[in-house]
Amino acid sequence: MEERFLSSMIQCYFIALGVVIGGAFIGSIGAFATGEPPMTLMGRIAKSLRIWAIVAAIGGTFDAISNFEKGIFEGSTIDMIKQILLIITAMGGVQTALLVIEWLIQEEID
């Protein structure tokens, strides 16, 4: 595995983690300002940001689709495998963020 791809995987992980944690924290400030329970809403916001964090981490959906297309039609399976690994890494970042938020709010996020 080349060094540049490994750094991309690490960045994907932390971008997804940051999107979920940052979005949930900032969203809970908005909930507090409007009089809603911020901790409960933090869990709901984190749950709804999961897919957007993955999309943001992999750099948008068009790059992923073009890499899958290249893998299928041009026979470049390494590009397809790399894209799958990036998506799995972003999912790991999202799951870590959800775990941190669960610890913080002391509720289970479904």
Secondary structure per residue as TSV (DSSP state, phi and psi in degrees):
chain	resnum	aa	ss	phi	psi
A	1	M	-	360.0	127.8
A	2	E	-	-76.5	156.9
A	3	E	H	-64.0	-37.5
A	4	R	H	-66.1	-38.1
A	5	F	H	-69.8	-38.1
A	6	L	H	-63.1	-40.1
A	7	S	H	-68.3	-32.4
A	8	S	H	-66.1	-38.0
A	9	M	H	-65.3	-42.6
A	10	I	H	-64.5	-42.3
A	11	Q	H	-63.9	-40.7
A	12	C	H	-59.0	-45.2
A	13	Y	H	-58.2	-50.6
A	14	F	H	-76.1	-27.6
A	15	I	H	-66.2	-46.0
A	16	A	H	-62.8	-42.2
A	17	L	H	-60.8	-44.6
A	18	G	H	-68.4	-36.5
A	19	V	H	-63.6	-44.9
A	20	V	H	-70.3	-49.2
A	21	I	H	-66.5	-46.8
A	22	G	H	-63.4	-44.8
A	23	G	H	-63.9	-39.7
A	24	A	H	-68.2	-41.9
A	25	F	H	-65.8	-48.4
A	26	I	H	-66.3	-38.8
A	27	G	H	-63.3	-34.7
A	28	S	H	-71.0	-26.7
A	29	I	H	-65.7	-41.2
A	30	G	H	-63.7	-37.2
A	31	A	H	-65.9	-41.0
A	32	F	H	-62.7	-40.3
A	33	A	H	-66.6	-28.6
A	34	T	T	-95.5	1.4
A	35	G	T	88.0	11.1
A	36	E	S	-92.1	160.7
A	37	P	-	-69.9	115.0
A	38	P	H	-67.9	-36.5
A	39	M	H	-68.9	-41.2
A	40	T	H	-66.0	-43.0
A	41	L	H	-68.9	-28.7
A	42	M	H	-60.4	-41.3
A	43	G	H	-65.9	-41.1
A	44	R	H	-66.2	-40.9
A	45	I	H	-64.2	-44.4
A	46	A	H	-60.5	-40.2
A	47	K	H	-64.4	-40.0
A	48	S	H	-77.5	-16.8
A	49	L	T	-88.9	-2.6
A	50	R	H	-55.6	-55.3
A	51	I	H	-67.3	-34.7
A	52	W	H	-69.2	-32.7
A	53	A	H	-66.5	-39.2
A	54	I	H	-66.4	-43.2
A	55	V	H	-63.9	-42.2
A	56	A	H	-65.6	-37.7
A	57	A	H	-68.9	-36.9
A	58	I	T	-86.6	1.4
A	59	G	T	86.6	26.3
A	60	G	-	98.7	164.8
A	61	T	H	-84.7	-23.2
A	62	F	H	-69.3	-36.9
A	63	D	H	-64.9	-42.1
A	64	A	H	-63.2	-43.5
A	65	I	H	-65.8	-40.6
A	66	S	H	-67.4	-34.9
A	67	N	H	-68.8	-38.3
A	68	F	H	-64.9	-40.4
A	69	E	H	-62.7	-42.8
A	70	K	H	-63.2	-38.4
A	71	G	H	-68.0	-37.6
A	72	I	H	-81.0	-50.1
A	73	F	H	-87.0	-28.4
A	74	E	S	-103.1	-2.1
A	75	G	-	76.4	17.3
A	76	S	-	-92.9	80.2
A	77	T	H	-70.9	-23.2
A	78	I	H	-65.2	-35.8
A	79	D	H	-66.4	-38.2
A	80	M	H	-67.4	-41.7
A	81	I	H	-65.2	-40.9
A	82	K	H	-62.1	-41.8
A	83	Q	H	-65.7	-40.1
A	84	I	H	-63.5	-40.9
A	85	L	H	-64.6	-38.0
A	86	L	H	-64.5	-40.6
A	87	I	H	-65.9	-42.1
A	88	I	H	-64.6	-38.8
A	89	T	H	-64.9	-41.2
A	90	A	H	-64.1	-38.1
A	91	M	H	-62.6	-37.0
A	92	G	H	-63.4	-39.9
A	93	G	H	-63.6	-40.1
A	94	V	H	-65.2	-44.6
A	95	Q	H	-64.9	-37.0
A	96	T	H	-64.2	-42.6
A	97	A	H	-63.3	-42.1
A	98	L	H	-63.6	-37.3
A	99	L	H	-65.1	-43.2
A	100	V	H	-62.6	-42.7
A	101	I	H	-67.7	-38.1
A	102	E	H	-60.4	-41.2
A	103	W	H	-63.3	-39.2
A	104	L	H	-69.5	-46.3
A	105	I	H	-89.9	-8.4
A	106	Q	T	57.5	35.1
A	107	E	S	-132.2	156.0
A	108	E	-	-89.0	130.4
A	109	I	-	-92.3	121.2
A	110	D	-	-75.3	360.0
